[in-house]
Amino acid sequence: MIRPQFLLLLFFFTIAKIAAQDAKEPRQSTASKQVSTFTIEAPQLQTAKKIWVYLPENYVTSKKKFSVIYMHDAQNLFDVKTSYSGEWNVDEKLDSLKAQVIVIGIEHGNDKRIDELTPFKNEKYGGGKADSYLEFIVKTLKPKIDKTYRTKTKKKNTIIMGSSLGGLTSYYAILKYPEIFGKAGVFSPSFWYSKDIYNLTEKSKKIKSKIYFLCGDNESEDMVSDLNKMEYLLNSNRCYCLNLNEKKIVKGGQHNEKLWRDSFAKAVLWLGY
């Protein structure tokens, strides 16, 4: 098993490698026709963000409203051309399910990714600006999405999902904005980044959000134990009999897009929309 800290270094190395490959031989786009993009100013982050939008196949022909999944690291969700280690195939997976849900993918900030997706600072790696990132989603992006598309706006219809640091900040989001996010997909969460996430869980008021936890048993030496620890704290915060948690530990699963891609559809179905 590899150490969690190595995964951060691997992320930056892989981005550089893929960029070099694309410079020599650009890859073909695999995003479906239901996927589009736009750019929006993010004053909370003092930058602009590229946003990817997946609409169900029947969106144009229907008048119904749809639940929304907000996802991080949009570069890796829909298109192998922009991914750094394979895509999640989110559009193809949802098409196969005929899922009545909109997905909003938020591109990570490259060298700012650690800052954006970590709620607390790490002594070695810094970060800790997830509050600004989530404020952008809640106060700038979500109002734009709700105004532009036919969405169900209640918290039970608003899901947040991500992997690794994105898993960490997705979990943090339901603690910070329980009135906004009623459900979360928390894949391979980087709980190792700061013990403060455990302290916050213990101090939080009764956590009512529905959570799908996932990790592989061949990721890092602490991944499974960290996830089990968080599950224990949650069950201490609320009765496990409510069945608000689902935890899947994949035998042989590694810290990569394949694990998250293969588990995405099951997570969406369990969370409901």
FENJOUR-V412191 format. One record per residue. N is the residue number from 1. RES is the residue in three letters. SS is DSSP state (H for helix, E for strand, L for the rest). OMEGA is omega in degrees with one decimal (none if undefined). NEAR is the number of other ideal C-beta (glycine too) atoms within 10 Angstrom. Layout:
n:N res:RES ss:SS omega:OMEGA near:NEAR
n:N res:RES ss:SS omega:OMEGA near:NEAR
This chain:
n:1 res:MET ss:L omega:-178.6 near:14
n:2 res:ILE ss:E omega:178.5 near:14
n:3 res:ARG ss:L omega:-179.1 near:12
n:4 res:PRO ss:H omega:-177.4 near:20
n:5 res:GLN ss:H omega:-179.7 near:14
n:6 res:PHE ss:H omega:-178.8 near:11
n:7 res:LEU ss:H omega:178.0 near:18
n:8 res:LEU ss:H omega:177.7 near:20
n:9 res:LEU ss:H omega:179.6 near:10
n:10 res:LEU ss:H omega:-180.0 near:15
n:11 res:PHE ss:H omega:-178.7 near:17
n:12 res:PHE ss:H omega:178.0 near:14
n:13 res:PHE ss:H omega:-177.2 near:11
n:14 res:THR ss:H omega:177.4 near:13
n:15 res:ILE ss:H omega:-180.0 near:17
n:16 res:ALA ss:H omega:-178.8 near:10
n:17 res:LYS ss:H omega:-179.4 near:12
n:18 res:ILE ss:H omega:178.7 near:17
n:19 res:ALA ss:H omega:178.5 near:10
n:20 res:ALA ss:H omega:179.1 near:9
n:21 res:GLN ss:H omega:-178.9 near:11
n:22 res:ASP ss:H omega:178.0 near:12
n:23 res:ALA ss:H omega:-179.7 near:8
n:24 res:LYS ss:H omega:-175.5 near:6
n:25 res:GLU ss:L omega:-177.7 near:6
n:26 res:PRO ss:L omega:179.0 near:9
n:27 res:ARG ss:L omega:179.6 near:13
n:28 res:GLN ss:L omega:179.3 near:7
n:29 res:SER ss:L omega:177.3 near:12
n:30 res:THR ss:L omega:179.9 near:16
n:31 res:ALA ss:L omega:-178.8 near:20
n:32 res:SER ss:L omega:-178.5 near:17
n:33 res:LYS ss:L omega:178.5 near:8
n:34 res:GLN ss:L omega:-176.8 near:19
n:35 res:VAL ss:E omega:176.5 near:20
n:36 res:SER ss:E omega:-179.6 near:11
n:37 res:THR ss:E omega:170.8 near:15
n:38 res:PHE ss:E omega:179.3 near:11
n:39 res:THR ss:E omega:-178.0 near:10
n:40 res:ILE ss:E omega:176.0 near:14
n:41 res:GLU ss:E omega:178.2 near:12
n:42 res:ALA ss:E omega:-176.3 near:21
n:43 res:PRO ss:L omega:179.5 near:12
n:44 res:GLN ss:L omega:-178.3 near:18
n:45 res:LEU ss:L omega:-179.3 near:18
n:46 res:GLN ss:L omega:178.9 near:8
n:47 res:THR ss:E omega:172.1 near:12
n:48 res:ALA ss:E omega:-177.4 near:11
n:49 res:LYS ss:E omega:172.1 near:21
n:50 res:LYS ss:E omega:-176.8 near:15
n:51 res:ILE ss:E omega:176.7 near:20
n:52 res:TRP ss:E omega:-177.4 near:23
n:53 res:VAL ss:E omega:172.0 near:19
n:54 res:TYR ss:E omega:175.9 near:25
n:55 res:LEU ss:L omega:177.7 near:20
n:56 res:PRO ss:L omega:-177.2 near:20
n:57 res:GLU ss:L omega:-177.0 near:16
n:58 res:ASN ss:L omega:-176.9 near:11
n:59 res:TYR ss:L omega:-175.7 near:16
n:60 res:VAL ss:L omega:-174.5 near:8
n:61 res:THR ss:L omega:-179.2 near:7
n:62 res:SER ss:L omega:177.0 near:12
n:63 res:LYS ss:L omega:-176.0 near:6
n:64 res:LYS ss:L omega:175.3 near:10
n:65 res:LYS ss:L omega:-172.4 near:15
n:66 res:PHE ss:E omega:170.7 near:21
n:67 res:SER ss:E omega:-176.4 near:23
n:68 res:VAL ss:E omega:172.1 near:22
n:69 res:ILE ss:E omega:174.1 near:26
n:70 res:TYR ss:E omega:-176.2 near:26
n:71 res:MET ss:E omega:179.2 near:25
n:72 res:HIS ss:L omega:174.8 near:28
n:73 res:ASP ss:L omega:-174.6 near:23
n:74 res:ALA ss:H omega:179.4 near:26
n:75 res:GLN ss:H omega:-173.9 near:21
n:76 res:ASN ss:H omega:-171.5 near:25
n:77 res:LEU ss:L omega:-168.2 near:29
n:78 res:PHE ss:L omega:-164.7 near:28
n:79 res:ASP ss:L omega:179.1 near:24
n:80 res:VAL ss:L omega:-178.4 near:15
n:81 res:LYS ss:L omega:-177.7 near:15
n:82 res:THR ss:L omega:-177.9 near:21
n:83 res:SER ss:L omega:178.7 near:20
n:84 res:TYR ss:L omega:177.9 near:19
n:85 res:SER ss:L omega:-176.7 near:15
n:86 res:GLY ss:L omega:-177.5 near:13
n:87 res:GLU ss:L omega:178.2 near:21
n:88 res:TRP ss:L omega:-175.0 near:26
n:89 res:ASN ss:L omega:-176.9 near:21
n:90 res:VAL ss:H omega:-177.9 near:29
n:91 res:ASP ss:H omega:179.4 near:23
n:92 res:GLU ss:H omega:179.9 near:17
n:93 res:LYS ss:H omega:-178.3 near:16
n:94 res:LEU ss:H omega:175.4 near:25
n:95 res:ASP ss:H omega:-178.2 near:15
n:96 res:SER ss:H omega:177.9 near:10
n:97 res:LEU ss:H omega:-170.4 near:14
n:98 res:LYS ss:L omega:-175.3 near:9
n:99 res:ALA ss:L omega:179.7 near:21
n:100 res:GLN ss:L omega:-175.3 near:17
n:101 res:VAL ss:E omega:174.5 near:21
n:102 res:ILE ss:E omega:174.7 near:25
n:103 res:VAL ss:E omega:176.2 near:27
n:104 res:ILE ss:E omega:179.3 near:21
n:105 res:GLY ss:E omega:-178.5 near:27
n:106 res:ILE ss:E omega:-179.6 near:25
n:107 res:GLU ss:L omega:175.9 near:19
n:108 res:HIS ss:L omega:-173.8 near:24
n:109 res:GLY ss:L omega:179.7 near:17
n:110 res:ASN ss:H omega:-178.0 near:10
n:111 res:ASP ss:H omega:176.7 near:9
n:112 res:LYS ss:H omega:-174.4 near:14
n:113 res:ARG ss:H omega:-179.1 near:22
n:114 res:ILE ss:H omega:178.1 near:21
n:115 res:ASP ss:H omega:-173.5 near:18
n:116 res:GLU ss:H omega:-170.7 near:25
n:117 res:LEU ss:L omega:176.7 near:27
n:118 res:THR ss:L omega:-178.4 near:24
n:119 res:PRO ss:L omega:-179.5 near:23
n:120 res:PHE ss:L omega:179.3 near:17
n:121 res:LYS ss:L omega:171.3 near:15
n:122 res:ASN ss:E omega:-175.1 near:17
n:123 res:GLU ss:L omega:-176.9 near:6
n:124 res:LYS ss:L omega:-171.3 near:9
n:125 res:TYR ss:L omega:178.4 near:14
n:126 res:GLY ss:E omega:179.2 near:11
n:127 res:GLY ss:L omega:175.9 near:21
n:128 res:GLY ss:L omega:-178.7 near:17
n:129 res:LYS ss:L omega:179.9 near:19
n:130 res:ALA ss:H omega:177.9 near:20
n:131 res:ASP ss:H omega:178.7 near:14
n:132 res:SER ss:H omega:179.7 near:15
n:133 res:TYR ss:H omega:-179.6 near:27
n:134 res:LEU ss:H omega:175.8 near:24
n:135 res:GLU ss:H omega:175.1 near:17
n:136 res:PHE ss:H omega:-179.3 near:21
n:137 res:ILE ss:H omega:-172.7 near:23
n:138 res:VAL ss:H omega:-171.5 near:19
n:139 res:LYS ss:H omega:-179.3 near:12
n:140 res:THR ss:H omega:-174.4 near:17
n:141 res:LEU ss:H omega:-176.5 near:19
n:142 res:LYS ss:H omega:176.3 near:20
n:143 res:PRO ss:H omega:178.0 near:11
n:144 res:LYS ss:H omega:-179.7 near:13
n:145 res:ILE ss:H omega:-178.6 near:20
n:146 res:ASP ss:H omega:178.8 near:15
n:147 res:LYS ss:H omega:-173.6 near:8
n:148 res:THR ss:H omega:-174.3 near:10
n:149 res:TYR ss:L omega:177.7 near:15
n:150 res:ARG ss:L omega:-174.8 near:13
n:151 res:THR ss:E omega:167.5 near:19
n:152 res:LYS ss:L omega:-167.6 near:17
n:153 res:THR ss:L omega:-178.6 near:14
n:154 res:LYS ss:L omega:-176.7 near:11
n:155 res:LYS ss:H omega:179.0 near:16
n:156 res:LYS ss:H omega:179.0 near:14
n:157 res:ASN ss:H omega:-178.6 near:19
n:158 res:THR ss:E omega:-174.0 near:25
n:159 res:ILE ss:E omega:173.8 near:28
n:160 res:ILE ss:E omega:-171.0 near:28
n:161 res:MET ss:E omega:176.6 near:29
n:162 res:GLY ss:E omega:-178.0 near:28
n:163 res:SER ss:E omega:178.1 near:29
n:164 res:SER ss:L omega:175.1 near:24
n:165 res:LEU ss:H omega:175.9 near:25
n:166 res:GLY ss:H omega:174.4 near:27
n:167 res:GLY ss:H omega:177.4 near:26
n:168 res:LEU ss:H omega:-175.4 near:26
n:169 res:THR ss:H omega:174.7 near:28
n:170 res:SER ss:H omega:177.0 near:27
n:171 res:TYR ss:H omega:179.0 near:28
n:172 res:TYR ss:H omega:-177.1 near:26
n:173 res:ALA ss:H omega:-178.6 near:26
n:174 res:ILE ss:H omega:174.6 near:23
n:175 res:LEU ss:H omega:-176.3 near:18
n:176 res:LYS ss:H omega:-177.4 near:19
n:177 res:TYR ss:L omega:-179.1 near:19
n:178 res:PRO ss:L omega:178.6 near:16
n:179 res:GLU ss:L omega:-179.1 near:10
n:180 res:ILE ss:L omega:-175.4 near:19
n:181 res:PHE ss:L omega:-179.8 near:25
n:182 res:GLY ss:L omega:-177.4 near:21
n:183 res:LYS ss:E omega:-179.9 near:26
n:184 res:ALA ss:E omega:169.8 near:28
n:185 res:GLY ss:E omega:-173.1 near:28
n:186 res:VAL ss:E omega:-174.9 near:29
n:187 res:PHE ss:E omega:175.6 near:25
n:188 res:SER ss:L omega:-172.7 near:30
n:189 res:PRO ss:L omega:-179.7 near:27
n:190 res:SER ss:L omega:179.1 near:26
n:191 res:PHE ss:H omega:179.6 near:23
n:192 res:TRP ss:H omega:-171.0 near:19
n:193 res:TYR ss:H omega:178.5 near:26
n:194 res:SER ss:L omega:177.0 near:20
n:195 res:LYS ss:L omega:-179.1 near:10
n:196 res:ASP ss:H omega:-179.4 near:14
n:197 res:ILE ss:H omega:176.2 near:23
n:198 res:TYR ss:H omega:179.5 near:15
n:199 res:ASN ss:H omega:-180.0 near:12
n:200 res:LEU ss:H omega:178.3 near:17
n:201 res:THR ss:H omega:-179.6 near:20
n:202 res:GLU ss:H omega:-175.9 near:9
n:203 res:LYS ss:H omega:-175.4 near:9
n:204 res:SER ss:L omega:171.6 near:16
n:205 res:LYS ss:L omega:-175.2 near:8
n:206 res:LYS ss:L omega:-176.8 near:8
n:207 res:ILE ss:L omega:-173.4 near:17
n:208 res:LYS ss:L omega:-176.8 near:13
n:209 res:SER ss:L omega:177.3 near:23
n:210 res:LYS ss:E omega:-172.1 near:20
n:211 res:ILE ss:E omega:173.9 near:20
n:212 res:TYR ss:E omega:178.1 near:22
n:213 res:PHE ss:E omega:176.5 near:23
n:214 res:LEU ss:E omega:167.9 near:25
n:215 res:CYS ss:E omega:174.2 near:27
n:216 res:GLY ss:E omega:-179.7 near:24
n:217 res:ASP ss:L omega:179.0 near:13
n:218 res:ASN ss:L omega:179.7 near:16
n:219 res:GLU ss:L omega:177.3 near:23
n:220 res:SER ss:E omega:-174.7 near:22
n:221 res:GLU ss:L omega:-176.5 near:12
n:222 res:ASP ss:L omega:-172.3 near:14
n:223 res:MET ss:H omega:-176.5 near:24
n:224 res:VAL ss:H omega:-179.3 near:17
n:225 res:SER ss:H omega:177.2 near:12
n:226 res:ASP ss:H omega:179.7 near:19
n:227 res:LEU ss:H omega:177.7 near:22
n:228 res:ASN ss:H omega:178.9 near:14
n:229 res:LYS ss:H omega:-179.9 near:14
n:230 res:MET ss:H omega:177.9 near:21
n:231 res:GLU ss:H omega:178.7 near:15
n:232 res:TYR ss:H omega:179.7 near:13
n:233 res:LEU ss:H omega:178.2 near:17
n:234 res:LEU ss:H omega:179.4 near:20
n:235 res:ASN ss:H omega:174.3 near:14
n:236 res:SER ss:H omega:-179.5 near:11
n:237 res:ASN ss:H omega:-178.3 near:15
n:238 res:ARG ss:L omega:-176.0 near:15
n:239 res:CYS ss:L omega:179.1 near:10
n:240 res:TYR ss:H omega:-178.7 near:12
n:241 res:CYS ss:H omega:179.1 near:7
n:242 res:LEU ss:H omega:178.9 near:10
n:243 res:ASN ss:L omega:178.1 near:8
n:244 res:LEU ss:L omega:177.3 near:16
n:245 res:ASN ss:E omega:167.0 near:18
n:246 res:GLU ss:E omega:-178.8 near:15
n:247 res:LYS ss:E omega:177.9 near:16
n:248 res:LYS ss:E omega:174.6 near:16
n:249 res:ILE ss:E omega:-172.9 near:15
n:250 res:VAL ss:E omega:179.7 near:16
n:251 res:LYS ss:L omega:-179.1 near:7
n:252 res:GLY ss:L omega:-177.0 near:8
n:253 res:GLY ss:L omega:-179.8 near:21
n:254 res:GLN ss:L omega:-175.0 near:16
n:255 res:HIS ss:L omega:-177.3 near:25
n:256 res:ASN ss:L omega:-177.2 near:17
n:257 res:GLU ss:H omega:179.9 near:21
n:258 res:LYS ss:H omega:178.9 near:14
n:259 res:LEU ss:H omega:-175.8 near:21
n:260 res:TRP ss:H omega:177.6 near:28
n:261 res:ARG ss:H omega:-177.3 near:19
n:262 res:ASP ss:H omega:-175.6 near:15
n:263 res:SER ss:H omega:-173.2 near:22
n:264 res:PHE ss:H omega:-175.5 near:24
n:265 res:ALA ss:H omega:179.7 near:17
n:266 res:LYS ss:H omega:179.6 near:14
n:267 res:ALA ss:H omega:-179.6 near:22
n:268 res:VAL ss:H omega:-180.0 near:24
n:269 res:LEU ss:H omega:-179.3 near:12
n:270 res:TRP ss:H omega:-179.9 near:13
n:271 res:LEU ss:H omega:-178.7 near:21
n:272 res:GLY ss:L omega:-179.2 near:13
n:273 res:TYR ss:L omega:none near:20
